[in-house]
Amino acid sequence: MGVSDVSYMIRAGSEQACRLELDRICELLGAVPTILPTDRHGAGWIARAVPTPKAPAGGEGLAER
């Protein structure tokens, strides 16, 4: 299973609770949001995040300063 196969879904009863959990998952797991908290997809609030791609090994592709 590759990184692109993984996503995290948050379901909560309020926008605030959904945002808090989305922020926590992103911080703890190094993920980035793909769907910000919304209540347009049924009952309750949902959000979605995916893992951030790893940086290239050995500094490849990184800009030097």
C-alpha positions as CSV (number, residue, x, y, z in Angstrom):
1,M,0.0,0.0,0.0
2,G,1.5,3.4,-1.0
3,V,1.1,6.7,0.7
4,S,-1.5,7.8,-1.9
5,D,-3.7,4.9,-0.7
6,V,-4.0,6.4,2.8
7,S,-6.5,9.1,3.9
8,Y,-7.8,10.2,7.3
9,M,-11.5,11.1,7.7
10,I,-12.8,13.0,10.7
11,R,-16.5,13.0,11.7
12,A,-17.7,15.2,14.5
13,G,-20.9,16.8,15.8
14,S,-19.7,20.4,15.4
15,E,-17.5,22.4,13.2
16,Q,-15.2,23.3,16.1
17,A,-14.7,19.7,17.1
18,C,-14.1,18.7,13.5
19,R,-11.4,21.4,13.1
20,L,-9.7,20.5,16.4
21,E,-9.4,16.8,15.3
22,L,-8.3,17.7,11.8
23,D,-5.6,20.0,13.2
24,R,-4.5,17.3,15.6
25,I,-4.2,14.6,13.0
26,C,-2.3,16.9,10.7
27,E,0.2,17.7,13.5
28,L,0.6,14.2,14.9
29,L,0.7,12.3,11.6
30,G,2.2,14.9,9.3
31,A,-0.9,15.1,7.1
32,V,-2.4,17.9,5.1
33,P,-6.1,18.7,4.8
34,T,-7.9,17.9,1.6
35,I,-11.4,18.6,2.7
36,L,-11.9,21.3,5.4
37,P,-14.7,20.9,7.9
38,T,-18.1,20.8,6.1
39,D,-21.6,19.8,6.9
40,R,-22.7,19.4,3.2
41,H,-22.2,15.7,3.0
42,G,-24.9,14.4,5.3
43,A,-25.4,14.4,9.1
44,G,-22.6,16.0,11.2
45,W,-19.4,17.5,10.2
46,I,-16.6,15.8,8.2
47,A,-13.0,16.7,7.1
48,R,-10.3,14.7,5.3
49,A,-6.5,14.7,5.3
50,V,-3.8,12.7,3.5
51,P,-0.2,12.1,4.5
52,T,2.4,14.6,3.3
53,P,4.8,13.2,0.7
54,K,8.2,12.5,2.2
55,A,11.0,14.9,1.3
56,P,13.5,13.6,-1.2
57,A,16.4,11.6,0.3
58,G,19.8,13.2,0.7
59,G,18.4,16.7,0.0
60,E,17.6,15.9,-3.6
61,G,15.3,18.5,-5.0
62,L,15.6,20.8,-2.0
63,A,16.5,24.5,-2.6
64,E,19.8,25.4,-0.9
65,R,20.1,28.8,0.8
